[in-house]
Every structure is written in C-alpha cells, then in structure tokens.
Amino acid sequence: MANAPKTTAPAKKQESGNSGNLFASLAIIICFVIGIVVYKFVMGDPSNFIDGNPENQPLPGNYFGMIYHAGVVVPVLLGLFLMVWVFAVERFIVIGRASGTGNVGNFVRKVQQLINGGNIDSAIVECDKQKGSVANVVKAGLLKYKDVSANTGLDAEKSVVAIQKEIEETTALEMPMLEKNMNVLATLVSIGTLVGLLGTVTGMIRAFSALATGGAPDSAALANGISEALINTATGIATSTFAIVFYNILTAKIDKLTYSIDEAGFSIVQTYAANHK
C-alpha cells in the first residue's frame, strides 16, 4: 500500500499536463476567433464610417473605424492581447489555489513550530486545513517522517534520505502545475512587439506608396498608412507590456511558494536528523 502513490503519480502528472495543453490550445484558438469577430463586426460596423461604408473614412473621432482601417494585423494583435489576459487570469487562479486557504508564510511558521515541538500529527492536521501545493508537499514529508520513525530497521541517514526523496518527488509533481502556461506569457512578451512592428512596417509601406503616386500625393491614403503604423505599434507595445508585468508578478508568486516548500522541507529533515542522532 505504501507504494501506491508512487505508481499513480506519473499518471496524475500526465493527466494534468494533457488538460493544461487542451486549455492552452482552446484558449489560443478562441482568442484569435474573438479578435477576428471584434475586428470584423464591431470595429468594421458600417455605423463607424462615412455614408455607412467601411471602405470610406471613419466618422470624425470614431476610434473603432480608425482601428479597423489599421489593417489585417489588428485582429491578430487583438487575439494576442486577449491571450495575455486569459492566461494571466488562469495563472492567478491556479497559483491562488496552490497557495491554499490561508497565508502561506503563517502556515509554514506554524508547521515549523509544531515540527520542532514533535507534534507531527498536529502538523499534518494543519496541512489538511491549509490545502494547496505547499501543504501537499509538507504533508507528504510529514507522512514519510512518521513512516521512517516507525521503521526501526532504518538508520538515521537512510531515513533522512527517504524523507528528502519524498519531498523532492512531491515537489516535482506540484511545480509543473504552477509553471504551466508561463511559457505562453513569456512568448507573448516578444510576439506582441514583433507583430506590432509588422503592422508598423505595413502601415509605413502604405504611407510611402501614397507618396510615390504621380502628381499630388493621396492625403487620405497617406493618413491611413501612418494611422495603421501607429495603431499597430501602440497595440503591440500594450500587449507586450501587460504580458511582461503579469509574467513578473506570477513568477514572484511561484518563487515565494517554492521558497516556502524548501523552508518547510528543510525543517522536517533537520528536525528528524536532530531527534534521531
């Protein structure tokens, strides 16, 4: 029975990975679809343009019409911008659940006090109350602590190694859940800027094409080209800015949880080593 969790752990990890990949794939597709729909039917609504014709200039002060004329790069940028918020919110929810029901710092300090006092069962009860990834790792270490303490055939050194291994294995199962989809946010930091730059280039091409016509330059085409360049640049920068801000905030939260796990695990190992010299 003691080996049952080790047998099912890889299966749980694989199941979690599959569900995470499915969410990421669906979220990316849905965000791009929403971006296209918003671009086509909201920003491209005839009421935003002179004479109700999307081919004409937008009404004075109508920003939806201006953005619509910024070109086909806009729906891509809208999809990327939505993706930043979707994956950021999803990560905030997952990391919030992983933290547990109470303050992680207070939980770790309370568990350390109970472990130092030899109250292993009370510490396990606290883990059940706290829940979350940190509590799961600490509970696994405490259960192994009780297991090796009851096994008089193991020497202290082997028992310490067994506790450390249990904590490391449980941590290895919990950490991927915390870091999942962070690579998407990291990628959006670069892609947002690059796609915005692509829109800038296409806009400037249109602007210079208007200047290159024979006779007087087409002022409307020139204005549209410059507007396309600026709108795409602004949207791309906004996408990258939000992505990097969310990425740094979430990374800090993950680092805090990792430190809490290491701190609690160290206390468990040191307490066992001190009490079984």
C-alpha angles and dihedrals in degrees: 000000000000091000096052097092091052090054095052097039098083090047091053091048092050092047091051091048093051093050091048092050091049091051092048093049094048093044093053093049094045093048092053091047091051090048091054093045093049091047095047104038106023105034092028094050109134091232088071093063140065112272089003091280118129089206090065127076117285119259113270110281093006104137096182090061091047092052091047090057090052088088143240093314089072098076089049090052091046090053091050092047091052090048091057091057096041095052093040093053091045091052093047089054095047095045090046090055091045090056090061134222098307141035109301095215093052091046093053093047092049092048091049090053092050093047093048088051092051094246097136095155091052090050090053090051089053089052090053090052095046099045120177132095097301092051091046092055094045092047091051090052092048093049090051088048090058092043096054092041090058091048104080091180093074121083120227096257094053090045092054090050090050092052092047091049092050091051092047093049093049091046090051089057096047101043098063089058090056096046097041115122091010086111088060091057091045090052092048089058089067101030094053092058094042095049090046088052089050089055090048091054094047090049093051090048089056091046094052090044088059090052092048095061118108117263120003114005118251101254093193093052090045092052091047092051094050091044091051091051094049097043093050091046092051094047093048093049091047091051093050093043095054091042094054093044093051092043093054093046093049093044090054090051092050091048090052092053091046091052091049091052092049092047094051093043091051090052092052093050095044093048092052092046092050094048096045105047 
